[in-house]
Amino acid sequence: MKQIPINTAYITLGQFLKLSDCISTGGQAKFFVVDTKIEVNGQAENRRGRKLVPQDVVTVEGFGQFEVVSS
């Protein structure tokens, strides 16, 4: 599981996908969350505005599993 550090209280799923190199631009997030199976803490998620906090585990089909950690 790859750890993704953030230096704020939370990060949105769209920003997280860019930070974790699943997408290359923020504009791709809207389509990516519709076309790709994403789970946050074991539950399906398709809202790019979903707030992720440290300790959240994000699974992105085809990219693997990530954990949000505070830096």
C-alpha positions as CSV (number, residue, x, y, z in Angstrom):
1,M,0.0,0.0,0.0
2,K,1.4,3.3,-1.1
3,Q,1.2,6.2,1.4
4,I,0.1,9.6,0.1
5,P,1.1,12.5,2.5
6,I,-1.1,15.6,2.8
7,N,-0.3,18.8,4.8
8,T,-3.9,19.9,5.2
9,A,-6.8,18.6,7.3
10,Y,-8.3,16.9,4.2
11,I,-8.0,16.5,0.5
12,T,-10.8,15.9,-2.1
13,L,-10.9,12.7,-4.0
14,G,-10.2,14.6,-7.3
15,Q,-7.1,16.2,-5.9
16,F,-6.0,12.9,-4.4
17,L,-6.2,11.2,-7.7
18,K,-3.9,13.7,-9.2
19,L,-1.5,13.6,-6.3
20,S,-1.3,9.8,-6.4
21,D,-0.6,9.9,-10.2
22,C,-3.8,8.1,-11.2
23,I,-4.7,11.0,-13.4
24,S,-2.4,13.7,-14.9
25,T,-4.8,16.7,-14.7
26,G,-7.5,17.7,-12.3
27,G,-10.0,18.0,-15.3
28,Q,-9.8,14.3,-15.8
29,A,-11.2,13.6,-12.4
30,K,-14.8,14.1,-13.4
31,F,-14.7,11.3,-16.0
32,F,-12.2,9.1,-14.1
33,V,-14.5,8.6,-11.1
34,V,-17.4,7.6,-13.4
35,D,-15.4,5.2,-15.5
36,T,-13.2,3.6,-12.8
37,K,-14.1,1.6,-9.7
38,I,-12.9,3.5,-6.6
39,E,-13.4,2.5,-3.0
40,V,-12.8,4.6,0.1
41,N,-12.5,2.5,3.3
42,G,-14.1,-0.4,1.5
43,Q,-17.2,1.5,0.2
44,A,-17.7,2.5,-3.5
45,E,-17.2,6.1,-4.1
46,N,-17.9,8.2,-7.3
47,R,-17.9,11.8,-5.9
48,R,-14.7,13.7,-6.8
49,G,-15.5,16.2,-4.0
50,R,-15.4,13.5,-1.3
51,K,-13.2,14.7,1.5
52,L,-10.4,12.3,2.5
53,V,-8.6,12.6,5.8
54,P,-5.5,10.9,7.2
55,Q,-6.1,7.1,7.8
56,D,-8.5,6.8,4.9
57,V,-7.7,3.9,2.5
58,V,-8.4,4.4,-1.2
59,T,-8.5,1.6,-3.7
60,V,-8.4,2.5,-7.3
61,E,-9.0,-0.3,-9.9
62,G,-5.9,-0.7,-12.0
63,F,-3.7,1.5,-9.8
64,G,-3.7,-0.2,-6.4
65,Q,-4.3,0.8,-2.8
66,F,-3.3,4.0,-1.2
67,E,-3.4,5.4,2.4
68,V,-3.8,9.1,3.2
69,V,-1.3,10.2,5.8
70,S,-0.5,13.5,7.4
71,S,2.9,14.9,6.6
